[in-house]
C-alpha cells in the first residue's frame, strides 16, 4: 500500500516536472514567426547565390548557415542572439560576409529585397549585413519597422539610391555604418534627429552637397567619416559643437575654404583626416589645443605657408602626413628635437633641401616615410637603412651614390621607391635578402650591371620597375611567382626576349633595349598579360600567331622591331585589345578585315579595372610612347592610357585597299596608316569614327575623293591625307572647316576647297539646274520635231507648186506622151 502511494506520488512529480520542462522549453525558444522569417531569408539568399552556377557561392553560404533548420531553436543558431529574459526574442543578427566572392567568374550580386523577411523581426537591436554585395535600394518601409535598432551596419554592399529618411527616425540608433556603397544625393538635415548617434560612417559612396548644419545636434557623436564622396563647401561651424568627437574623417572630397580655427575646440579629437580636398590657407595654430591628437592627415590640399615648428611639440602625434600641398620647410626645423614618436611621416613636395633630415633618425617606430618630390641631395643615409622601415619613398630628389647593402637586410621593407634620382653603381648582390619587398621601383637613375640573381628570393614581389637605367646582361633570374608588373624598358639588356616571368604578369614593358631574335612562342604562358610593350628592339621574323592566343591583351606595342610578313587574321581574337602599335616595321600584305572586329576599339574605352591597387603606385608614372598628332609623345597612364584607343600601322609595306570594316572601330581616338602603299578610295565608313581625334593616311596611293561623311567627325583635330592621288572637293562642315593647313592636303591629284584656299571649278553639267535644262531642251527639240513635220511638208509642197517645179499636168499626162506611164511604186513611196 505504501509502495503504491509512493509510486503514484512519483508519477505525479514526474508529470509535473515534464509539464514544467515542456513549458520552460516552449517559453525559451524564439517565436515561431521569427524562426520562419529567418528560414525564409536563408531560402531566398541561397536561391539568389545559386544563380551563379559557375561559383561555389551557394555552397559556401549554405555552410555558414548550416545550423539554421526547422528542427532546432533559432536562438541556438549561429549568428543569432536572443534576449536573456522572457519572452526570448531575436535581438542580434550578425549576417556579415555570407555571400562568398571566391571561385566566382563574376561577382555574386543579391537583390536588397532579400532583407524583407529580416525586417519583420521588430525586436532587433543589432543588425550587421555588411560585405554581402547586396544591390538595389534599401527597402525603406521594412527598415522603419526596426524601431528598437541600436546598431546598424550595412557597409561594403552595392546599395544605391538615396539614404532612406526612415533611418533618421530610428531614435535609439547609436551606430550607423553605410560606407562602401553607391548611395547618392545629399545628406538630409533629418540626420540631426539621431541625437543618440555615436558613430556615423558614410565614406566611399557618391554623396554630394554640403554637410547640413543640423549635424551639430549629434552631441554624442564620437566618430564621423565622410571620406571618398563628393561633398563640397566648407566645414559647418555647428560641427565644432561636437566636443565628444574623436575621429573626423573628411578626406577625398571637394571641401574648400580654410580650416576653421574653431577646430581647436574639439579637445577629444584623436584623428583629423582632411586629405585630398581643396582646403586653403595655412595650418592653424589652434591645432595646438588638440592635446589628444594622434593622426594629422592634411595631404593633397592647397595649403600654404611654413610647416610650423610647434607641430613637433604635440607629443601624442603618431601619424603626420602633410605632403602634396604648397607648404614650405624651414631649414631651422632640421635641428629640432621632436617630442613625438611617429609611425608614419609624409613631407612630399614640402621644399626640403640638403640631406635627409637627421631628426628622422630619432623616430625608431617609423614604418612609413615619404620625402618624395623635394630637393634632397647627398647619399642614402646608413641610419635610414638601419631603422627597418616598411615603406621608403624618396623618388624625385637629387640623391646620389650607391645603395647600402644594409638596406636589404631588412625583414620589414615592403615598398622601396627611389625613382628619378641620381643613384648609380650596381645593385647590392644581397637584394634578395629583403624577402618582404612587394614594390621595388628604381627607375630613372644611373644603375648599371646585371640584375642580381638573388632577386629570385623575393617571393612576395608584385611590382618591379628598373626602367631608364643602364642595366645590361643577356640572362635573367627566375622572378617570383606573384610578380605582376615588370618594367625593364630603356636599358641595355640584350639576347633573346626573357621568358622567366611569372604567370601572374599583367604588365610587361621591355622596350628600347637591345633584345634580338624572334618573339618567343611561350609568351602565351603569360595568360593574364594585359600590356605588352617591346618597341625599339632588334626583333625579327614574322608576326607570331601565338600572341593572338593571349586573350587578355589590351595594349600591344611592337613598334620598330623589324617584324616581317602579313598581319595575321587571327588578331581578331584579341577582343580586349584597345591599343595596337605595329608602326615602323616591314609588314606586308593587306590590312586584315578582321581588325574591324576588335571589340576593345569599338566601344569607348574605360579604365583598366583589373589592375590591382598596388600597381597604381607605379602606373601613375607609366608612359606610352606613340606617334600622336604629328609628333612622338608620351601619354602618361594617369589617365590617358586608360581612356585612349589607338591603332597605328604606319611606316610599313602594306598594300591593297583600306578595309571598310575599320569604320566600325568607333572607340578609336587615333588611326594612322601613313607611309604604306595602300590604294583605292578612302572608306565612306570612316565617317562613323565618332571619337576620332587624329587621322593620318598620308604617303600612300589613295585615289578618289575624301568622303563627305568626314563632316560627322566632331572630335577630329588632326587630319593628314597628303601625298596621295586624291581629287575633288574637300568636305565642309563641322570640324572639317578647321582642317585648314595646306600641308595636310599637299601633293594630291586635284583637291580643292576653302580649307586650302583653292576654289573648286564650277561644273555646270554636273549641277542639278544644268542637267534639268539639258533635259528640258532635249524634250523641247523632239516635241518640236514631231509637231513641225506635217506643217513643214505642206509648206514645202506649196512652195514647189508655186515656183512651177511641177508640170501642170503632172498627174494627168496627155495621150501619146512618154509620160503616160504610171508612177512607179518606189517613186510613189518617195512622194
Secondary structure, 3 states (H helix, E strand, C coil): CHHHHHHHHHHHHHHHHHHHHHHHHHHHCCCHHHHHHHHHHHHHHHHHHCCCCCCCHHHHHHHHCCCCCCCCCHHHCCCEEECCCCCCCEEEEECCCCCCCCCCCCCCCEEHHHHCCHHHCCCCCEEECCCCCEEECCCHHHHCCCCCCCEEECCCCEECCCCCHHHHHCCCCCEEECCCCCCEEECCHHHHHCCCCCEEECCCCEEEECCCHHHHHCCCCCEEECCCCEEEECCCHHHHHCCCCCEEECCCCEECCECCHHHHHCCCCCEEECCCCCCECCCCHHHHHCCCCCEEECCCCCCEEECCHHHHHCCCCCEEECCCCEEECCHHHHHCCCCCCCCEEECCCCCCEECCCHHHHHCCCCCEEECCCCEEEEECCHHHHHCCCCEEECCCCEEEECCCHHHHHCCCCCEEECCCCEEEECCCHHHHHCCCCCEEECCCCEEEECCCHHHHHCCCCCEEECCCCEEEECCCCCCCCCCCEEECCCCEEEEECCCCCCCCCCEEECCCCEEEECCCHHHHHCCCCCEEECCCCEECCECCHHHHHCCCCCEEECCCCCCEECCCHHHHHCCCCCEEECCCCEEEECCCHHHHHCHHHHCCCCCCCCCCHHHHHHHCCCEEEEEECCEEEEEECCCHHHHCCEEECCCCEEEEECCHHHHHCCCCCEEECCCCEEEECCCHHHHHCCCCCEEECCCCEEEECCCHHHHHCCCCCEEECCCCEEEEECCCCHHHHHCCCHHHCCCCCEEEEHHHCECCCCCHHHCHHHHHHHHHHHHHHHHHHHHHHHHHHHHHHHHHHHCCCCCCCCCCCCCCCHHHCCCCHHHHHHC
